[in-house]
Amino acid sequence: MDSFLACSNLTVRFYEQPKPVLHQVSLSIQKGEKVLILGPSGSGKSTLISVLAGIIPEHMEADVQGEVMLQRHTGVMFQDPDSQFCMHRVHEEIAFSLENRSVPREDMDDIIQHLMQKVQLDVDPNTEIHTLSGGMKQRLALACLLALEPDVLFFDEPTAQLDPAGRMEIFQLLQQLSDDQQQTMIFVEHVLDGVIEWMDRVILLDDQGRILADGSPKDVITAYEKEMKEAGIWRPKIFPEKWSSVIQDPFHPLSQTLMETFESRKERYEKVPSTNRETIIRTDQLQLSYGKKRIMTDLHLDIKAGNWVSIIGENGSGKSTCLKHLIRLEPIKKGHIFLKEKHLKKWSDRLLYEKAGFVFQNPELQFIQDTVFDEIAFGGRQRNWPESLVQKKTYQLLEEFGLEKHANAHPFTLSLGQKRRLSVATMLLFDQDVLILDEPTFGQDEKTAMELIRRLKERQRQGTTIIMVTHDMELVDECADQVLLFHQGEHVYEGTPYDLFSNRELVDCYEVRVPLHYRYVAERKEVLTIAK
């Protein structure tokens, strides 16, 4: 069978970098295949699909050596959906894709409505794109991609900004598309559960951009488990095991691991002593608004100093908007916010940002310097630190976050995972009382995500309050002292992760996808009940 997509001895080097990001890569993909590309952050995954999609070197300059066989009609969903939008409103963006296929204008409205329903984008077609949440933008990007009806679909972490329920919905939708249309699909993903089960192949890259393994998902995951762990690559939580087998057999190794994890979480929260910590952030009758859109009213929060607070909820529920209000990036239209019992409006910018640091969901929004080194050093220089201290702390953070090799690179040339590490590193230069982070582990491989969490825990032990929006329920369960659950414009829960995840009625009502060990305990009880 002839190859549908292929490359031979492919080596790619970006002109501002001394070493290739991909090295002597050879592969062949058949029509209708579903291929998952894995590798640590910076291993060249996104570069590989950009070459196979024809973006490099046609639209992105790089030194490309070797042979590449492409398809003419391709569609790509990038990690950052904003990077591929060119219109102002939802229907205009989808119509733009249809125009590229010369679809008659009179047929567009029905097609646009159908595509929006297909990706569960439940908004007015006239909605301005910039008002959408990150997850909604991903759904729009997918609708635009499907409108093109390409021969090959490339996905660069297509569910990265979606809540857990939305992620599974998109994976199920794409699986259905692949089954119905025998569509060729190439994926780059960090979160493997929900997608690896229906892949035909897994291609594993090492940190030098070389192919380490190429085979069936089960063979690669099983044979290269050690290498994946050492490289910091996320592994599936269940695959290649069958969940039904785990539930039925209490002596299954995964069953025992899940039960041990559940017991340790239970013990942790039962032993948490009551504290009389002072309140560091308090809100009173706060209204959350994004532009002219009112998202939530009468929000009352009481966040204690030194706590780790996780804000969770479906896309569009107001999580990121809440963070922006707390740091005054969104104006307070109604209600009050107090930092250390002083109204937020009374803090000067300089003093406020010495007390509280903010990490954006999109790291590029906070980059203002031309090199990675200067980006980290900027805050210290603004505060007139001695240059020797600036140099010392900056080099320390570069090494800690694996960015020392990129010190002289422009921040925009980094991979998304590297950009995320840089955005956090710039905040850790200081010893703020509060760190506010919007999805800090999104786009990270396991190794760098765990290293980031370790450093944040160190800051918490030193007294720093951590306030984090995340879709990672495992992270919430492991780290958070307090969980705030937002749902459809309401603040519906405040308490410990254990109390939330153990409450089947609550998690079902608000569609919370609990960590696997809570799911195991709940479903195991059902099995025992039926057996009786």
Backbone torsions as a table, in degrees:
resi	resn	phi	psi	omega
1	MET	NA	133.1	-179.9
2	ASP	-71.7	152.0	178.0
3	SER	-70.8	145.8	176.3
4	PHE	-95.5	-40.3	173.7
5	LEU	-135.3	142.7	-179.2
6	ALA	-161.9	158.7	168.6
7	CYS	-147.3	150.2	-178.4
8	SER	-133.6	124.1	179.9
9	ASN	51.9	43.0	-177.5
10	LEU	-76.2	122.4	174.7
11	THR	-127.1	129.0	-177.7
12	VAL	-128.0	128.8	176.3
13	ARG	-132.0	128.5	174.4
14	PHE	-79.1	143.4	-169.2
15	TYR	-62.2	-28.0	-179.0
16	GLU	-87.1	0.5	-178.2
17	GLN	-114.2	139.9	-176.6
18	PRO	-73.8	-28.2	-174.8
19	LYS	-115.7	151.7	177.1
20	PRO	-64.8	147.8	174.5
21	VAL	-88.9	-26.0	172.1
22	LEU	-123.6	141.1	-174.0
23	HIS	-134.6	111.2	172.9
24	GLN	53.8	50.4	-178.7
25	VAL	-89.6	127.6	176.5
26	SER	-130.3	128.5	177.7
27	LEU	-158.5	160.8	179.9
28	SER	-138.3	130.2	-177.5
29	ILE	-120.6	132.3	-178.4
30	GLN	-91.9	157.8	178.1
31	LYS	-60.2	132.1	178.7
32	GLY	88.3	-6.8	179.9
33	GLU	-72.2	148.5	173.2
34	LYS	-112.9	115.7	-172.2
35	VAL	-122.0	131.3	177.8
36	LEU	-110.4	125.4	179.8
37	ILE	-103.7	122.2	-179.3
38	LEU	-116.4	157.5	177.0
39	GLY	166.9	161.2	177.9
40	PRO	-67.4	164.2	178.0
41	SER	-56.9	131.3	179.8
42	GLY	85.1	9.0	-177.3
43	SER	-84.4	-3.6	176.4
44	GLY	100.4	13.9	-179.1
45	LYS	-60.0	-51.3	-179.3
46	SER	-66.2	-34.8	178.2
47	THR	-64.3	-40.4	-179.0
48	LEU	-62.5	-46.7	-179.5
49	ILE	-71.7	-26.3	175.6
50	SER	-67.1	-35.9	176.0
51	VAL	-68.9	-47.3	-178.1
52	LEU	-66.4	-24.9	178.0
53	ALA	-87.4	-7.2	179.4
54	GLY	86.6	8.4	179.6
55	ILE	-76.2	-39.2	174.9
56	ILE	-105.1	127.9	2.6
57	PRO	-97.1	10.3	-174.5
58	GLU	-61.0	-44.7	-176.1
59	HIS	-118.0	-7.7	178.9
60	MET	-136.1	120.1	-173.2
61	GLU	-71.3	136.4	175.5
62	ALA	-167.7	157.8	174.6
63	ASP	-85.7	109.8	-176.2
64	VAL	-113.4	123.2	177.5
65	GLN	-121.1	149.2	-177.4
66	GLY	106.2	-178.2	-178.5
67	GLU	-107.7	142.3	-179.3
68	VAL	-134.4	131.5	174.9
69	MET	-109.4	119.5	-173.7
70	LEU	-112.9	166.0	166.4
71	GLN	-105.4	147.8	-173.6
72	ARG	-71.7	-42.1	-175.4
73	HIS	-104.8	106.8	-179.2
74	THR	-130.4	156.0	175.0
75	GLY	-130.8	138.6	-176.6
76	VAL	-128.9	129.1	169.4
77	MET	-104.8	118.5	-176.4
78	PHE	-84.5	169.3	177.6
79	GLN	-62.5	-39.3	-178.1
80	ASP	-108.6	105.8	-176.2
81	PRO	-61.7	-30.1	-179.4
82	ASP	-59.1	-27.5	-176.2
83	SER	-69.9	-13.5	-177.8
84	GLN	-115.8	3.6	177.1
85	PHE	-88.2	141.6	179.0
86	CYS	-132.7	-0.3	179.2
87	MET	-115.8	175.4	-175.0
88	HIS	-95.9	-30.9	-173.6
89	ARG	-120.8	158.4	-174.8
90	VAL	-57.5	-52.1	-175.8
91	HIS	-66.1	-31.4	178.8
92	GLU	-66.5	-38.3	-178.2
93	GLU	-67.1	-42.4	178.4
94	ILE	-69.3	-38.8	178.5
95	ALA	-61.9	-33.7	178.9
96	PHE	-61.0	-41.0	176.9
97	SER	-65.0	-41.0	-179.9
98	LEU	-66.0	-35.4	177.3
99	GLU	-62.4	-33.6	178.1
100	ASN	-66.0	-19.6	175.8
101	ARG	-100.8	5.3	179.5
102	SER	61.5	36.2	175.7
103	VAL	-72.3	130.3	179.4
104	PRO	-57.4	141.6	-176.3
105	ARG	-58.2	-37.2	-177.2
106	GLU	-68.5	-15.7	179.1
107	ASP	-94.4	-9.5	-169.2
108	MET	-69.9	-40.7	-172.9
109	ASP	-59.0	-44.6	-180.0
110	ASP	-65.0	-40.2	-179.7
111	ILE	-67.0	-41.7	179.1
112	ILE	-61.3	-45.1	179.2
113	GLN	-61.8	-41.8	179.9
114	HIS	-63.3	-44.3	-178.9
115	LEU	-66.6	-39.3	178.6
116	MET	-63.9	-39.6	176.8
117	GLN	-66.0	-37.2	-176.6
118	LYS	-63.5	-35.6	-179.3
119	VAL	-100.7	11.5	179.8
120	GLN	55.7	43.2	175.5
121	LEU	-94.6	87.5	-171.9
122	ASP	-91.6	71.7	176.9
123	VAL	-137.8	165.4	174.2
124	ASP	-65.0	131.0	179.5
125	PRO	-56.3	-20.6	-179.1
126	ASN	-87.6	3.4	-178.3
127	THR	-62.6	137.4	176.1
128	GLU	-72.7	134.2	-173.2
129	ILE	-61.9	-37.0	-174.8
130	HIS	-67.3	-14.4	179.7
131	THR	-89.4	-6.6	-179.2
132	LEU	-75.7	150.3	172.1
133	SER	-70.6	168.0	179.8
134	GLY	-58.8	-40.8	-179.8
135	GLY	-67.3	-39.0	178.5
136	MET	-66.0	-34.9	176.8
137	LYS	-64.1	-37.4	177.4
138	GLN	-63.3	-39.3	178.3
139	ARG	-65.7	-39.7	176.9
140	LEU	-63.7	-42.9	178.7
141	ALA	-59.6	-38.9	178.5
142	LEU	-66.9	-40.8	177.8
143	ALA	-60.7	-42.2	178.5
144	CYS	-64.4	-37.2	179.5
145	LEU	-65.9	-45.6	-179.8
146	LEU	-66.4	-28.8	179.0
147	ALA	-64.6	-24.7	-177.8
148	LEU	-77.9	-19.7	-176.5
149	GLU	46.9	56.9	-176.4
150	PRO	-78.4	164.8	176.7
151	ASP	-73.1	-34.1	-179.7
152	VAL	-131.1	136.9	175.3
153	LEU	-110.3	126.6	176.6
154	PHE	-110.4	132.8	-178.7
155	PHE	-125.9	116.6	178.2
156	ASP	-104.0	90.7	-175.7
157	GLU	52.0	62.4	-173.5
158	PRO	-66.6	-18.1	-177.9
159	THR	-110.4	15.0	-171.6
160	ALA	-58.3	-35.1	-175.8
161	GLN	-103.9	12.5	-179.6
162	LEU	-93.8	150.6	172.9
163	ASP	-69.7	162.5	-174.4
164	PRO	-55.1	-42.2	179.2
165	ALA	-64.9	-42.5	178.8
166	GLY	-65.0	-35.2	178.6
167	ARG	-61.7	-46.8	-179.4
168	MET	-66.2	-35.4	177.7
169	GLU	-62.8	-42.5	179.9
170	ILE	-67.8	-42.9	177.5
171	PHE	-60.0	-42.7	179.4
172	GLN	-65.4	-38.7	177.0
173	LEU	-62.7	-45.6	-179.0
174	LEU	-67.3	-36.6	176.5
175	GLN	-63.5	-40.6	178.3
176	GLN	-63.9	-41.7	177.3
177	LEU	-61.2	-41.7	-179.0
178	SER	-66.2	-37.5	179.6
179	ASP	-70.9	-41.4	-175.4
180	ASP	-73.9	-36.4	-170.7
181	GLN	-114.7	-0.2	-175.4
182	GLN	50.4	44.6	-176.6
183	GLN	-76.1	134.3	173.7
184	THR	-74.5	127.0	-177.5
185	MET	-134.6	134.5	177.2
186	ILE	-121.7	122.2	-175.5
187	PHE	-114.5	143.1	159.2
188	VAL	-117.1	123.3	-177.2
189	GLU	-146.3	145.8	170.2
190	HIS	-95.0	-40.1	179.7
191	VAL	-87.4	113.2	-170.3
192	LEU	-95.2	-29.1	-179.3
193	ASP	-64.2	127.6	-178.4
194	GLY	102.7	-15.5	179.7
195	VAL	-124.0	-38.4	-175.1
196	ILE	-66.5	-26.1	-177.2
197	GLU	-63.0	-27.1	-177.9
198	TRP	-114.6	15.6	173.0
199	MET	-80.4	148.3	174.6
200	ASP	-84.9	-34.7	-175.9
201	ARG	-142.7	155.6	170.0
202	VAL	-125.1	129.1	174.2
203	ILE	-110.2	121.7	-175.8
204	LEU	-107.7	120.3	177.4
205	LEU	-99.2	147.8	173.4
206	ASP	-93.2	-177.5	-174.6
207	ASP	-74.0	-4.2	176.4
208	GLN	-101.5	6.6	179.4
209	GLY	75.8	30.6	176.8
210	ARG	-114.4	152.3	178.5
211	ILE	-74.9	120.8	178.4
212	LEU	-93.4	-34.2	-179.2
213	ALA	-155.0	151.3	178.6
214	ASP	-150.7	110.3	-178.2
215	GLY	-174.9	-164.5	179.1
216	SER	-67.0	151.4	-179.8
217	PRO	-53.8	-45.7	-178.0
218	LYS	-63.4	-43.6	-178.3
219	ASP	-63.8	-44.8	-176.5
220	VAL	-68.9	-46.7	-178.7
221	ILE	-61.8	-38.6	-178.3
222	THR	-75.4	-48.1	-174.0
223	ALA	-74.8	-26.5	-174.1
224	TYR	-116.4	27.0	-179.2
225	GLU	-60.4	-44.3	-179.5
226	LYS	-62.8	-46.5	-178.8
227	GLU	-63.4	-39.0	179.3
228	MET	-65.3	-41.2	179.2
229	LYS	-64.6	-44.7	179.9
230	GLU	-64.4	-33.0	-179.4
231	ALA	-82.3	-8.2	178.9
232	GLY	81.0	25.6	-179.3
233	ILE	-89.4	130.4	177.8
234	TRP	-60.5	138.5	175.9
235	ARG	-112.3	153.5	178.9
236	PRO	-64.3	147.5	-176.7
237	LYS	-79.0	-26.4	-177.2
238	ILE	-117.9	-54.1	-177.2
239	PHE	-53.9	137.7	9.8
240	PRO	-90.8	11.3	177.5
241	GLU	-74.4	162.0	175.1
242	LYS	-101.3	128.9	-176.6
243	TRP	-60.1	-38.5	179.8
244	SER	-60.1	-37.3	179.1
245	SER	-68.2	-38.0	179.8
246	VAL	-65.0	-45.3	-178.5
247	ILE	-63.9	-39.7	-175.1
248	GLN	-76.3	-25.2	-173.2
249	ASP	-115.0	102.7	-179.2
250	PRO	-68.1	-12.9	179.8
251	PHE	-97.8	0.9	175.3
252	HIS	-61.8	137.2	-178.7
253	PRO	-52.6	-40.2	179.6
254	LEU	-69.3	-34.8	176.3
255	SER	-59.8	-45.5	-177.9
256	GLN	-67.4	-38.6	178.0
257	THR	-63.5	-44.6	-179.2
258	LEU	-65.1	-39.9	180.0
259	MET	-66.8	-40.1	178.3
260	GLU	-63.9	-40.9	179.1
261	THR	-64.2	-43.8	179.1
262	PHE	-60.1	-45.5	-178.8
263	GLU	-63.2	-38.1	179.5
264	SER	-67.1	-38.4	177.4
265	ARG	-66.1	-42.9	179.7
266	LYS	-60.0	-45.6	-179.4
267	GLU	-63.6	-40.3	-178.8
268	ARG	-59.8	-47.7	-175.3
269	TYR	-78.7	-24.7	176.0
270	GLU	-72.8	-24.6	-177.6
271	LYS	-95.7	-2.6	-179.2
272	VAL	-64.1	118.8	-179.3
273	PRO	-75.0	151.7	175.0
274	SER	-70.9	141.6	-177.5
275	THR	-124.9	156.7	176.3
276	ASN	-115.1	41.2	179.7
277	ARG	-63.6	150.7	178.7
278	GLU	-73.6	153.3	176.0
279	THR	-76.3	130.1	178.4
280	ILE	-103.0	-34.6	176.0
281	ILE	-132.3	132.3	178.8
282	ARG	-138.0	137.8	174.6
283	THR	-119.5	148.7	-178.3
284	ASP	-136.3	115.3	178.2
285	GLN	52.9	39.8	-175.9
286	LEU	-78.3	134.4	172.7
287	GLN	-102.5	126.4	175.8
288	LEU	-93.2	125.2	179.9
289	SER	-134.6	145.0	175.1
290	TYR	-121.5	102.6	-171.8
291	GLY	66.0	-125.7	179.3
292	LYS	-90.2	-5.5	-175.3
293	LYS	-89.2	122.3	176.6
294	ARG	-86.7	126.0	-174.8
295	ILE	-104.2	-40.5	-176.7
296	MET	-150.2	145.1	178.1
297	THR	-122.4	154.3	172.3
298	ASP	56.3	51.0	179.1
299	LEU	-88.1	123.6	178.3
300	HIS	-115.6	118.5	177.9
301	LEU	-126.5	147.9	175.1
302	ASP	-138.4	98.1	-174.9
303	ILE	-103.6	123.7	-176.3
304	LYS	-86.1	146.3	179.3
305	ALA	-61.2	134.3	177.0
306	GLY	86.7	-3.1	178.5
307	ASN	-81.9	156.5	170.1
308	TRP	-104.6	113.6	-176.2
309	VAL	-112.2	125.1	176.4
310	SER	-108.7	130.8	176.5
311	ILE	-106.5	122.5	-176.8
312	ILE	-126.7	167.9	179.4
313	GLY	148.6	169.3	-177.6
314	GLU	-68.9	162.4	176.6
315	ASN	-57.9	136.5	179.0
316	GLY	86.0	5.1	-177.0
317	SER	-84.1	-6.8	175.2
318	GLY	107.9	10.0	-175.5
319	LYS	-63.0	-55.9	-178.9
320	SER	-65.0	-36.4	177.8
321	THR	-62.4	-38.6	177.5
322	CYS	-60.8	-46.8	179.5
323	LEU	-58.3	-42.6	-178.1
324	LYS	-65.8	-34.2	175.7
325	HIS	-66.4	-40.1	-176.8
326	LEU	-64.7	-25.8	-178.6
327	ILE	-108.1	8.2	175.8
328	ARG	68.6	26.0	173.2
329	LEU	-84.2	-16.8	169.2
330	GLU	-119.3	135.1	-177.3
331	PRO	-68.2	146.0	176.5
332	ILE	-82.9	110.0	-178.4
333	LYS	-90.6	-28.8	179.0
334	LYS	-154.7	137.8	-179.7
335	GLY	96.3	-169.4	-171.5
336	HIS	-141.2	147.2	171.4
337	ILE	-127.8	133.0	179.5
338	PHE	-120.9	130.7	172.5
339	LEU	-110.9	117.4	-175.2
340	LYS	53.3	42.0	177.8
341	GLU	63.3	15.0	173.9
342	LYS	-112.2	128.8	-176.4
343	HIS	-57.0	137.2	-175.1
344	LEU	-58.7	-32.5	-179.1
345	LYS	-65.7	-19.9	-176.2
346	LYS	-91.8	-4.1	177.4
347	TRP	-84.3	135.1	171.8
348	SER	-72.4	156.6	179.9
349	ASP	-57.0	-45.2	-176.1
350	ARG	-61.4	-47.9	-178.3
351	LEU	-69.7	-36.5	-179.3
352	LEU	-62.1	-45.8	-175.7
353	TYR	-81.6	-6.7	167.7
354	GLU	-81.9	-25.2	179.9
355	LYS	-90.3	-30.3	-173.5
356	ALA	-136.7	133.3	176.3
357	GLY	-111.3	151.1	-176.2
358	PHE	-131.6	133.2	175.7
359	VAL	-115.5	118.9	-175.7
360	PHE	-71.8	156.4	172.4
361	GLN	-64.4	-40.5	174.5
362	ASN	-100.5	103.7	-173.3
363	PRO	-60.6	-26.8	-177.3
364	GLU	-63.7	-22.0	-178.7
365	LEU	-65.9	-18.5	-176.8
366	GLN	-109.3	2.5	-179.6
367	PHE	-84.7	129.7	-178.1
368	ILE	-133.7	-2.0	-177.9
369	GLN	-111.7	168.3	-174.2
370	ASP	-93.2	-10.9	176.6
371	THR	-134.0	157.6	178.0
372	VAL	-61.3	-43.0	-180.0
373	PHE	-59.1	-49.7	-177.2
374	ASP	-66.3	-29.1	178.9
375	GLU	-64.1	-44.8	178.7
376	ILE	-70.0	-39.9	-175.4
377	ALA	-74.2	-18.2	-170.5
378	PHE	-53.0	-49.6	-175.8
379	GLY	-61.3	-41.8	178.9
380	GLY	-65.2	-39.8	178.7
381	ARG	-67.4	-36.7	177.3
382	GLN	-62.5	-28.3	-179.6
383	ARG	-96.4	12.3	175.2
384	ASN	60.9	36.2	173.0
385	TRP	-65.0	151.6	172.1
386	PRO	-58.7	139.2	-175.5
387	GLU	-60.1	-31.3	178.1
388	SER	-63.1	-38.5	177.7
389	LEU	-69.5	-40.6	177.5
390	VAL	-58.8	-47.3	-178.6
391	GLN	-62.2	-44.7	-177.5
392	LYS	-61.3	-50.7	-176.9
393	LYS	-68.9	-36.7	-179.3
394	THR	-66.7	-45.7	178.8
395	TYR	-63.8	-35.5	178.4
396	GLN	-63.1	-45.0	-179.9
397	LEU	-69.5	-36.7	176.3
398	LEU	-58.4	-43.7	-180.0
399	GLU	-69.7	-43.4	-177.8
400	GLU	-62.1	-33.5	-176.6
401	PHE	-102.9	13.9	175.2
402	GLY	64.9	34.3	-176.6
403	LEU	-116.0	6.7	-175.3
404	GLU	-61.0	-32.2	179.6
405	LYS	-73.0	-13.7	-176.3
406	HIS	-111.8	17.3	-173.8
407	ALA	-55.6	-36.0	-176.5
408	ASN	-98.4	3.0	179.8
409	ALA	-80.5	154.5	174.3
410	HIS	-73.6	136.9	-178.4
411	PRO	-53.7	-33.4	-176.5
412	PHE	-71.9	-14.7	-179.6
413	THR	-87.8	-5.8	-179.4
414	LEU	-75.3	160.2	171.0
415	SER	-68.5	164.9	-178.0
416	LEU	-61.3	-40.0	178.3
417	GLY	-62.9	-39.7	178.2
418	GLN	-68.9	-37.1	176.4
419	LYS	-61.6	-41.5	179.5
420	ARG	-63.1	-43.2	178.8
421	ARG	-63.5	-39.0	178.8
422	LEU	-64.2	-41.8	-177.9
423	SER	-63.0	-37.0	178.5
424	VAL	-73.7	-40.5	-179.5
425	ALA	-58.8	-37.6	180.0
426	THR	-63.1	-31.2	179.5
427	MET	-79.7	-30.1	-177.1
428	LEU	-80.4	1.2	174.2
429	LEU	-65.4	-27.9	-176.2
430	PHE	-107.1	171.6	176.8
431	ASP	-113.4	64.2	-179.3
432	GLN	-70.9	156.8	177.1
433	ASP	-72.8	-29.4	-176.1
434	VAL	-133.4	133.4	171.0
435	LEU	-116.7	123.6	-178.3
436	ILE	-113.3	120.2	-171.6
437	LEU	-129.5	132.2	179.9
438	ASP	-107.1	103.3	179.2
439	GLU	54.2	56.7	-174.4
440	PRO	-68.2	-22.7	-177.6
441	THR	-97.2	-2.7	-179.5
442	PHE	-64.4	132.3	179.4
443	GLY	83.3	4.9	-178.3
444	GLN	-98.2	145.9	169.0
445	ASP	-74.7	170.0	-173.3
446	GLU	-61.8	-41.4	-176.0
447	LYS	-62.7	-49.0	-177.4
448	THR	-73.8	-32.5	176.8
449	ALA	-63.9	-44.7	-179.6
450	MET	-67.3	-34.4	177.4
451	GLU	-66.8	-40.3	177.7
452	LEU	-63.2	-45.3	179.6
453	ILE	-63.3	-39.1	178.3
454	ARG	-59.1	-41.8	-178.4
455	ARG	-70.5	-35.4	177.0
456	LEU	-68.0	-36.6	176.7
457	LYS	-64.1	-38.4	176.6
458	GLU	-60.2	-43.7	178.4
459	ARG	-62.4	-40.0	179.4
460	GLN	-63.4	-41.7	178.8
461	ARG	-61.9	-27.5	178.4
462	GLN	-83.3	-1.5	175.5
463	GLY	111.8	-2.0	-178.8
464	THR	-74.4	137.1	174.5
465	THR	-86.4	128.1	179.5
466	ILE	-107.1	124.2	175.2
467	ILE	-122.2	117.1	-169.3
468	MET	-133.8	130.6	167.1
469	VAL	-90.4	132.1	179.2
470	THR	-155.7	152.8	171.5
471	HIS	-100.5	-1.3	-176.2
472	ASP	-87.5	99.1	-176.7
473	MET	-69.9	-27.1	175.2
474	GLU	-63.8	-41.1	178.3
475	LEU	-65.4	-42.7	177.4
476	VAL	-58.6	-47.8	-177.1
477	ASP	-64.0	-36.8	-176.1
478	GLU	-77.5	-36.1	-167.3
479	CYS	-112.6	-33.3	-167.3
480	ALA	-74.2	140.0	168.7
481	ASP	-88.5	-29.2	-174.1
482	GLN	-141.4	137.2	177.6
483	VAL	-118.6	133.9	172.2
484	LEU	-112.4	122.6	179.9
485	LEU	-107.9	120.4	175.6
486	PHE	-102.3	141.3	179.7
487	HIS	-151.3	116.8	175.1
488	GLN	48.1	51.5	175.4
489	GLY	79.0	15.3	178.4
490	GLU	-132.9	149.2	173.1
491	HIS	-92.8	100.4	-165.7
492	VAL	-101.7	-12.9	-179.5
493	TYR	-152.9	142.5	172.0
494	GLU	-145.7	120.5	-178.4
495	GLY	170.8	-161.1	-178.2
496	THR	-81.5	155.3	174.7
497	PRO	-58.9	-40.4	-177.6
498	TYR	-60.9	-45.6	-179.1
499	ASP	-64.8	-34.8	178.2
500	LEU	-71.4	-54.5	-173.4
501	PHE	-68.2	-22.3	179.4
502	SER	-85.9	-9.6	-177.0
503	ASN	-94.3	95.4	-175.0
504	ARG	-60.3	-36.2	-179.1
505	GLU	-63.8	-43.7	-179.9
506	LEU	-65.7	-48.4	-175.1
507	VAL	-67.1	-33.1	176.6
508	ASP	-70.5	-41.8	-178.2
509	CYS	-62.5	-41.4	-174.7
510	TYR	-106.0	12.6	174.4
511	GLU	55.0	45.4	176.9
512	VAL	-85.6	123.6	177.4
513	ARG	-88.7	101.9	-171.1
514	VAL	-74.7	158.5	172.6
515	PRO	-55.5	153.8	-170.2
516	LEU	-59.2	-34.6	-177.2
517	HIS	-68.8	-31.0	174.9
518	TYR	-71.2	-39.5	177.4
519	ARG	-62.4	-41.5	-179.6
520	TYR	-60.7	-48.8	-177.9
521	VAL	-61.3	-43.2	-179.0
522	ALA	-64.5	-46.0	-177.2
523	GLU	-74.6	-29.6	176.3
524	ARG	-65.8	-37.9	176.5
525	LYS	-62.2	-38.7	178.4
526	GLU	-64.3	-41.3	178.5
527	VAL	-61.0	-44.6	-179.5
528	LEU	-66.2	-36.9	179.0
529	THR	-64.3	-43.3	179.1
530	ILE	-65.0	-39.2	-179.2
531	ALA	-63.1	-32.6	179.2
532	LYS	-72.4	NA	NA
